[in-house]
Amino acid sequence: MSGGSWWNRVVWPAVALAAVVSIVVGSPLAGFGRAGHLWVERAPGAAPIATAPAPAWVEIARAVKPAVVNVSTRAVRDNAGRDDQLREFFGREFPGREGRESPGRTPRRSVRGLGSGFVINADGYLLTNNHVVDGATDIRVKFADGREVPGKVVGRDEKTDLALLKVEATGLPVIPLGDSAKLEVGEPVMAIGNPFGLEQTVTTGIVSATGRTIGAGPYDDFVQTDASINPGNSGGPLVNARGEVIGVNTAIASGTGGSVGIGFAIPTNLVKPVVTQLAASGRVVRGWLGVSIQPLTPELAKSFGLSDTNGALVGSIADGSPASRVGLRRGDVITRYDGRPVARWSDLPRAVAETPVGREVPLEALRDGKRMTLTVKVAKLEEGDRQAAATAEPAAAKLGIAARSLTPDLARSLNVPDGRGVLVERVEDGSRAQTAGLAPGDVILEVDQRPLASVDALRAALDRHPAGKPLLVLVHREGQSLYLTVAV
C-alpha cells in the first residue's frame, strides 16, 4: 500500500467528521435537545444505568498467577500420522526430530509440545487440556516461581478435551472454580497462560458469547471471549473479575493460527463433574439414552405443527436402547429431561451424559402435538454409541434430484434398516434439494411422515403435497436418520 493511499484512508474520514461537526454546531439542529443533539440520550425520568466498577486486574493477576503453570511434553509419533486440529494449533506447535530413521521402518519423530494448566487442589492436582498431553511420554510442569517437576496423567477425557495431572507437591496455591452458569455476555474476563512459549502472559477482554457449539465434540458448550488466546494458552484458566476460573481455554477461531479476538473456553460447570470422575477412577462414565437428535428449526417446527423451536427432535432410536424400551419414536420432540427444560437441542446430550447410570429419569416429549411423560432408565454410554445427529440445513429454492428405488441388495449395502426408500444419486446445483441439505448418497425414507418404497411413491407424495408448505423429508445418512425441510 502506498503512503498516499494510506493517508487518504486515515485522514479523509477525520476531515469529513470535522466538517459534519461544524455543520451541526452552526445549523438549526443546535436547538434540539439539551445537548444539542437530534436524538434523545435518556428517557424522561429514567434512572441512570448502573456501572460496575472496573476490575482490579493487577490484584487479581497477582493472586492467581502463582497457580498457573506451563506444561511441556514430549511424544514419539509416526511422521505419517496427522495431528488433529486442536493439537496442530496448541499442543505440538514446536516440533523437532531426534534420533535416526531406520530403513524399512515407519519414520518416527520426537515431538515437543507446550501448553498451560492451573492448580485446582493444594495437594498437587492440576487441570489442562487433553490435547496438550495426549500421547505424551514425558510431562514437565513449571511453576511461576521457576520450579520444574515431572507430572503424570491421572485421567483424560477426549470428549470434553480435559486432563487431570498430578505432581508430587503439597501446599500449592490454587484458583477456585466459579459458577459458569452465572456468566453474562459483556462480563470482563482475563486469560492466563503460555502463548507462543511466553510464560505467565495475561490478556483481558469480555465474554462475547456463551453456549457456543464449534463442532469440537458431542458436549460442545463453549464460553466465547475476545481476550487474546493463542497457541500455548491451551489448558490455561479464563478468570472472572472475582478471581474465579469460569473456563478452561481450549480453542481459537483463526485462519492464521493466531488470535483474531475469538477464543473458546470449556465452562467450569462442564469441567466439575468430569474432574470428579477423573480423580476417582481416571475415566469418565456417561449416561446413554440411545437417541439421535437434531435442532428443531422453524421450518421443521412448522412441519410438525409446533409453535416454537424449543426441544430436541428425535431422528432415530438405537435398537435395544433405553429410549426404545420406553416407546420413544422417531419424530418425537423431547422438551424436558429430569425436570429441566430442553431449550436447545444441545442441552440434552450434556444432561444425559451427567446422569448416573441406572437412574430412572422423567422425560417429556411432544408427539403429534400432544405432550406425554415417560420414565427412562439411563444406561452406560459405550465407545461408539452416538448421542446426537448432525444439524439440519435450512430450506429454500427448487427441487431437483436424480434418484432410484432401493433394491434389497442395495438396501443391505447401505445398511438401511427397513430395506425401503429412495436413493439420491445426484442433486442439481442451486436446487431446492441442495439448499435444504440433501446430498448424493442420502436415502429418502419418508415424505410428510409417510414411508416411501419407490421413486413412483416419491413423485406421488410431491404431487399431493400442498403448495407453499415445506416438505418434511426423513433421510438415512451414514447410519443415522435426519429430518430436513424442502421448500416446494
N, C-alpha and C positions, 0 to 999 in steps of 0.2 A: 504494500500500500504506500503511495507517495505521501510526502509531507503535506502537500497541498490538499489532497483528498481527506487526510486525517483531520486537518484544521477545519475543513468545511464541515465535516461530520460533527465535530465537537463544538465549534464556535457558533455556527449559524443558529442552532436551537436556542442558545443563550441570548443572542441578539434578538431573535424573534420574541422570546419571553419578555425582554426589556421593553420592546415595542408594545406588546399587549398590556403590560403593566401601566405604561404611560397613557394608553388609551382609556383604560378603566378609571384611572385616577381623575382624568380630565373630562370624563363623559358623564351624562346624566345618571349612569348606573351608580355613581358615587353616593347617591342619596338612598339607595336600597339598603335596608337592614342597619343594625347598629354598627357593624364593622365595615360597612360599605360594600357588602357582597350581594350578589343576586340571590344566593342560596341562604337557607337557614341552617345554622350550625347546632342549634339545640331547640327542642320542642319547648313551647311556653310552659313554665312550671316544672320542667323535668329536672330531676336530681342529676348532678354530675356523675359520670361513670367512674366507679371506684378503680383506682390504680394501685396495683400490687407493688410493694417496694422492690427495688432492684435486687436480684440475688447477690449474696456476698460470696462471689465466686472465689476470691482469694482465700477466704477462711475455709470454704468447702474443699477446695483443691488441697490445701494444706492438711486437712483432716483425712481425706480419703486416699491420696496418692500413696502413702505407705503400704496400703493393702492391695495396690495394683502391681502386677508382676509381668515380666517379659517371659514368654515361653519359647524356647528354641528346641528344635527337634532334628533328628537325623533318621532317614529311612533309606532302604535299598530297594530300588524299583527296576523293572524292565524298561528299557528305552522304548520298546514297542508299545508300552502301556500309555494310556491317555488319562491325565489327571482330570478330575471333574471340575466344573466351572468355579465352584467356590474355592477349591484348592488352588486353582490357577491364579485367582485374584489374591488370596490371602495366605494360604498355608505353605506354598512352595515357591515363593517369588525369588528366592536366591539359590537356584540350583547349581550344583557343581559335581563333577565326576572325580572319583578317586579310584585307584587301582587300575588293573588292565583287563581288557576284554579277551576272553579265551575263544580261540577259533572253534566253530561248531556249536557254541552256546549262545543263548539269547543275551544280547548286550545288557549289562547291568550298570546302574549308576547310583551313586550315593547322593541323596537329595537332602538338602538342608532347608528348614522352614523356620519362620519367625511368626509369632502371634502374641496375643496378650491373654491375660487372665486376672482373676482377683480372688482374694481370700474371703471365704464365707464362714469359716469356723477357725477359732484360735488354735485348734489342735492340728492344723496343717492341711485342711481341706480347701481346695481351690476349684474354681469353675472356669471353663474355657469352652471353645467350640470343638465339636468332634472333628471337623475337617482340619483343625490345627494339629491334632495328634494322631490322626488316622494312619495306621501303618508304621508309626514311629518305633524304631528300635532303641532310641535313646532320647530322653526328655530332660532338659535342664531348665530350672526355674530361677530367675534372677529377680531379687527384691530391690526396692528403691534405695536401700542403704548399701547396695553393692554386693551383698551376699548371693552366691550362686550355689544351688543344691540340686541333686537329682530328684526327679519326680516320677511317680508311677501312676498308671491309669487305674482308678477304682472301678469305673464303669463308663460306657459310652452309649449314646443313643443316636443312631443315624437319622431317624425320622424327625427329630427336633434339632439335630446338629448341636448336641450338648455333650460335654465330657466332664467328669469329676476326677480331679487329680488329688494326690496325697504326697506331701513332703514330710520328712522327719523333722518336725519343729513344733514348739508349743509357744503359747503366749503371743501369737501373731496378731497384728492389727487386722480388723475385719471391717467390711462395709455391710450395713444392714440391707436386706431385701425389702423394698417397699411394695405397695399395692398398686399394680399397673392398671387395675380396673378404675382407679380414680384419676387416671391421666386425662388431661384436657388438651385438645388441639390449641396450639399457641403457647403452651406451658414451656418455660425455659428449661433446657437440659444441658448437660456437659458430658462429653465423651473423653475418656482417658485411655491411652494405650501406647502402642509401639509402632506407629505408622512409618513405613519405609525404614524400619530399624532405628528410628529416632525415639529413644526411651522417654517414658513419662511425659508424653505430649498431651496437652489439654486443649480441647476445642469446645466452643459453646454454640448453641443455636436454640431452636424451638422444636417442639413436637409438631410436625407438619401434617400428620395423619395417624390414625390408629386402625387396627383391624385389616392391614394390608395383606393381600394374597399375591405372592410373586412367583408361584409355581415351584417353590423350593421343596415342598413335601405335602403330605396329606393333612398336616395340622398347622398350616400357614396362618399366622395371626400377628403380623409384624407391626412394631411401632416404627413409623417413618419419621426421620429427623433431617434437618438441614445442618446439624452440627457436623463438621467435616470428619468423614470416616474414610480411611484409605487402607491399602494393603498393609497388614501388620496390626491393624486395630482389632482384628477378629478375636473374639473372646473377651474383650475389654468391657468395662461397665459403662452404661448410659445412666447418668446420675441426675436426680431432680434437685430442685432448689433447697430441699431439706437434707441433702446429703445421703439420700437413699438410692440404691440401684433399682431402676424400674425397667431395665432391659439389658440384654447381652448383645453387644454389637456383632453383627454377623455378615452382612452383605451390603453391596452398593449397586446402584444402577449407574452404569458408566460405559461409554463407548471406548474409553481410553484406558480403563483400569484405575483411574484416579477419581477423587471426589468431584462431583458436579452438584453437590448440595442435596443429594437424595441417598440417604443411608437407611439401613433397616436393622432393627434390634429385636431379639426374642423377648416378649414381655415376661416379667418376673412371675406372673400368675400362671404362666405355662411352664416356667422353669421349676417352680417349687415342688410339684408332685413328681416330676422327673428326677430331680436331685434326691428326693427322699427315697425313691426306689433304687437309684444307683448306689446310694450309700448303704442300703440294706442288703442288696443282693448283686449289685454290679450290672443289672439289666433292668429293663422296663417291661412289665406285663400290662397289656392293654385289653380293654373290653372290646367285644365284637358283636355287631348286630346282624351283619350279613346282607346289607342293602347297598346298592349302587345308587348314588343320588346326584342331583344336578340342581342348578339355580332355577327358581320359578320366575321366568322373565314375564314382563307384561303381556306379551303375545301368548305365552303358554298359559298364564293365569286366565286370560280371556277364553282360550280354547277349552279350559277345564271348567269354565263358568264360575271362576273365583273373582272376588272383588279386590284383592290385593296380592302382593308378591311375597308375603311372609311364609316361611316354611321351606322344607326341602322336598323336592319332587323325586319320588322313587322311580328309577329307571329299570332296575332289575333286582331280583332277590336270589341269593345263593340257595341251592338245594340243601335241605337239612339244617339251615341256619336258624338262629333264634327268631328272626323276623318271619321266616316261612312257617315256623311252628305255631305262631300266634295268629296267622292269617293275613299278614300284610300282603298287599298286592302291588303290582306294577301300576303306576298312575296315582297311587295314594300320595297325599301331601302331608308330611309329618310336621305338625305345628308346635307341639310341646313334648319335652323329654324330661322325665324325672322332676316334673313340676316347674320346669323352666321353659319359657317360650323360645322357639327356634326362629329368631328374627331373620337370620341369614342362613343359607344352606350350609355354609362352612362352620356354623356353630355346632352342628350335630356330630361330626366326626370327633371333635375335641371332647365333647361332653361324653360320648360313648367310650372313648379311649380312657377317660379318667374314672369310669365306673368299675368298682371291684368286680372281678369275675365271679359269677354265680349269684349276683344280686338281682332281685326282681324289681323292675322299674316300670312305673306307669308311663304310657306313651299315648299321645293324642294325635289323630290323623283325620284328614278330610277325604271322603270318598263320595264321588257324585254329589258334592256339595253338602253332604251330611257328616257331622262330627261323630267320631267314635273314640272310645278309650280302650286300650289294650294293656295287658301286663306282660312284659317280655323279660325273660331270664337271660342276662348278658353272658356270653361265652368268651373264651380267650381268643384274642387275635393271634393267629399263627402267621409265620412268614409266608407271603404270597397271597394272603387274604387282602381284599381291596375294600376300602370303606366308601369311596365316593367316585362318581364318574366325572368326566371332563365337562367343562361348561358348554352350554349350547350357544350357537351363534345367532345373532338377530336375523329376522326375516326381511325380505324385500323383493324384488324386480320381476323376472319372468321364468316360468318353469320350463326346464329343458334338460332331459336326461335320455341316455340310451340304456335300456335295461332288458333283462331276460328273466324268465321264471326259473326258480331253483329246481334242479333235479335232485333225487335222493343222494347221488354221489357228490354233487356239488355242495349240498347242504352239510354232508358229513365232513367234507374237506374244510368248510368254513366254520364248522362247529356251531351250526345253527340248531338250537335245541329242538324246535318243533318240526324242523325239516321243510318248512314252508316259508315263502317270501319271494321278494323280487330283488335280484342283484343289480345294483347300479354299476354299469360298465363305463359310462362316460358322462361327464357333466359339462355343459356348454359354458364357455366364459361369459360372465355377465348375466347368467340366467337366474331365475328365481331360486332354483335349487342350489346353485353355487352360493348365492348370497345367504341363503338360510343355513348353509353349512354342510349340505350333502356332498359326499365325495365318492369317487370311484372305489369300489370295494365294499361300500355300505350295502347292507341288506335291509330293504324296507319290509318290516314285519306287519305294521298296522297303518291304516289311514283313518283318521277320525275315530280311533279306538275300535276299529273293525279289522280283524285279521285278513291278510292278503295271501292268496295262494298262487297268483299268476299275474302276468302283465295285463291280461284282459280285466282282471279284477281291479287292478290299479286304474286303468282307463275308466271303468265304471264308477269307481269311487270319485275320480276327478269330475266326471260328468254330473254326478248328483250333489257334489259339494256346493253350498250356497256361494254365490258370487260376493266378493268383498270380505268374506270371512277367512281368517288364517286357517290353513290346512294343518292339522295336527298329525305329525308323522312320527312313528316309532321305528328307529333303525337299530340294527345289530352291527356293532363296530368293535373289532378286536376283542371279542369275548364279552362285551358289555352292551347293555341296552341304553339308548339315549333318545329323548324326545326332542324334536325340532318343530318349528312352525314355519310354514312356507306361505308367503302372500300370493294369492291366486285371484 
